């Protein structure tokens, strides 16, 4: 990173320039102080493993209860769908914490069990053990061309109808951009389908089949396939479609609160903004307020999501006072660049999706 001084943060990222180091220290100090104060006032927070396990159990239980009530005709389908989407947003946060080894670090059996439950509750996601490497790499190189985790959910793409479709559907996200993978197209496809095996394969097959069946019923009459569609509908409404909604909301918020392209590799001060405008509340609802709080995580990665939510007011003050953008809505027009496209044009924004990180190059 040229000859400028570097400061290595707790998450392994590098930030240049003395004034930037001072801003980083002020932000980190304020976030950690807020968390320490919270833990001092609430002793139960020391039971972090138990809290994480209980929240995941509550997420799974609420999802199962909503599905059962829908199957018995007690709960309307749209209410079931919304309830499960809300519950599984907690499971997503638990998986993210597990990726950062925040629960049962020394008990690999329980740690792995929780990872597996998170995956079952959210079958349209990639294998969480594979995602760990992608996510930790994302922290180091967020906003650059090798940040495959964010690029896969459309960070850096022009904001249009195609991008909206890709946010909702992982298969479309890959297929609509496979031409940009160049000579590595086959390798990218193999890795993509391997990452979704087996639950993603089940999810996408059943969702596409669901729409095909209902299209056939519309064409050939409601009696078509009537002998088994109820069970199929329950499976899709209570398990699969909630995750389509949840992942769309999460991908929308995540891909737009992260910057892309004109970001200095490793400079956490340039990686994120806070999206907490009231217009985003419907989306925040199904991704556990991600747009408002995830920037905090990029500065201090070792606090669980519920602590981050609790300390957000103090953290937001520190972020604002030290120049982190809030509600920079121009990012939608600029394809997530920090500056206008004429400034960012020199950045390597068109490297194929399947490109390797520089350190993996042969």
Residue pairs with C-beta under 8 A, 6 or more apart in sequence:
1 14
1 16
1 264
1 265
1 266
4 16
4 17
5 16
5 17
5 18
5 21
6 14
6 15
6 16
6 266
7 14
7 15
7 16
7 20
7 21
7 24
8 14
9 15
9 24
9 28
9 268
9 299
10 28
10 300
10 301
10 302
11 139
11 140
11 268
11 298
11 301
12 139
12 140
13 139
13 140
13 266
13 267
13 268
14 265
14 266
14 267
15 21
15 24
15 266
15 267
15 268
15 269
16 264
16 267
20 267
20 269
23 269
23 322
23 323
24 268
24 269
24 299
26 318
26 321
26 322
27 299
27 315
27 318
27 319
27 322
27 324
28 299
28 300
29 318
30 314
30 315
30 317
30 318
31 296
31 299
31 300
31 303
31 311
31 314
31 315
31 318
32 300
33 314
34 311
34 314
34 315
35 300
35 303
35 307
35 311
38 45
38 307
38 310
38 311
39 45
39 46
39 307
44 51
45 51
45 307
48 102
48 103
48 304
49 103
49 104
49 107
49 110
51 304
51 306
52 94
52 97
52 98
52 102
52 103
52 104
52 114
52 304
53 103
53 104
53 110
53 114
55 90
55 94
55 306
56 90
56 91
56 94
56 114
56 117
56 118
58 87
58 90
59 87
59 88
59 90
59 91
59 94
59 121
60 87
60 91
60 117
60 121
62 83
62 84
62 86
62 87
63 83
63 84
63 87
63 88
63 121
63 238
63 239
63 242
66 75
66 79
66 80
66 83
66 84
66 87
66 238
67 80
67 84
67 234
67 238
67 239
69 75
69 80
70 76
70 77
70 79
70 80
70 234
70 237
70 238
71 234
71 238
75 83
77 233
77 237
80 237
80 238
80 242
81 237
81 238
81 241
81 242
81 245
82 242
82 245
83 242
84 238
84 239
84 242
84 243
85 242
85 243
85 245
85 246
85 249
85 286
86 285
86 286
87 121
88 121
88 122
88 242
88 243
88 246
89 246
89 249
89 250
89 286
89 287
89 288
90 288
91 117
91 118
91 121
91 122
92 118
92 122
92 125
92 246
92 250
92 287
92 288
93 288
93 305
93 306
94 103
94 114
94 118
94 305
95 115
95 118
95 119
95 122
95 125
95 128
96 135
96 305
97 103
97 304
97 305
98 111
98 114
98 115
98 118
98 128
99 128
99 131
99 132
99 135
99 136
100 301
100 302
101 111
102 302
102 303
102 304
103 110
103 111
103 114
103 304
104 110
104 111
104 114
105 111
115 128
115 129
118 128
119 125
119 127
119 128
119 199
120 199
122 243
122 246
122 247
123 199
123 200
123 202
123 203
123 239
123 240
123 243
124 170
124 199
124 200
124 203
124 204
124 240
124 243
124 244
124 247
125 131
125 170
125 199
125 200
125 243
125 247
126 134
126 170
126 195
126 196
126 200
127 195
127 196
127 197
130 195
131 149
131 195
134 148
134 149
135 149
137 146
137 147
137 148
137 149
137 357
138 147
138 148
138 149
138 150
139 298
139 301
140 266
141 147
141 265
141 266
141 357
142 150
142 258
142 263
142 268
142 271
142 272
142 298
143 150
143 155
143 258
143 259
143 260
143 261
143 263
143 265
143 270
143 271
144 260
144 263
144 265
145 151
145 348
145 349
145 351
145 355
146 355
146 356
146 357
146 358
147 155
147 260
148 353
150 156
150 254
150 255
150 258
150 260
151 260
151 353
152 170
152 173
152 174
152 353
153 166
153 167
153 173
153 251
153 254
153 255
154 163
154 166
154 167
154 173
154 251
154 255
155 254
155 255
155 256
155 258
155 260
155 336
156 260
156 261
156 335
156 336
156 349
157 163
157 166
157 255
157 335
157 336
158 335
159 332
159 333
159 335
162 176
165 172
165 176
166 172
166 173
166 176
166 177
167 173
167 247
167 248
167 251
167 252
167 255
168 244
168 247
168 248
168 251
169 204
169 244
170 196
170 200
170 204
170 247
171 204
174 188
174 189
174 192
177 353
178 185
178 188
178 189
179 185
180 350
180 352
180 353
181 188
181 352
181 353
181 354
182 352
182 354
184 352
184 354
184 355
185 354
187 354
188 353
188 354
191 354
193 201
196 203
196 204
203 240
203 243
206 232
206 235
206 236
206 240
207 236
207 240
207 241
207 244
209 232
210 232
210 233
210 236
210 240
213 225
213 229
213 232
216 224
216 225
217 224
217 225
217 229
245 286
246 286
246 287
249 282
249 283
249 284
249 285
249 286
249 287
250 286
250 287
250 290
252 283
253 275
253 280
253 283
253 284
253 287
253 290
253 291
253 294
254 287
254 290
254 291
254 294
255 336
256 275
256 291
256 331
256 332
256 336
257 272
257 273
257 274
257 275
257 290
257 291
257 294
257 295
258 271
258 272
258 336
259 270
259 271
259 272
259 273
259 331
259 336
259 337
259 338
260 335
260 336
260 337
260 349
261 335
261 336
261 337
261 338
261 344
261 347
261 349
262 337
262 338
262 339
262 343
262 344
262 347
263 270
263 271
263 338
264 270
268 298
268 299
269 322
269 323
269 324
270 338
271 298
272 294
272 295
272 298
272 324
273 295
273 324
273 325
273 326
273 327
273 328
273 331
274 291
274 292
274 295
274 316
274 319
274 324
274 325
274 326
274 327
275 291
275 292
275 327
276 284
276 291
276 292
276 316
276 326
276 327
277 327
277 329
280 291
283 291
284 290
284 291
284 292
288 305
288 309
289 309
289 312
292 312
292 316
293 305
293 308
293 309
293 312
293 315
295 319
295 324
296 308
296 311
296 312
296 315
296 316
296 319
297 303
297 308
299 319
303 311
308 315
316 326
319 326
320 326
331 337
334 340
334 341
334 344
335 341
335 349
337 343
337 344
337 347
338 344
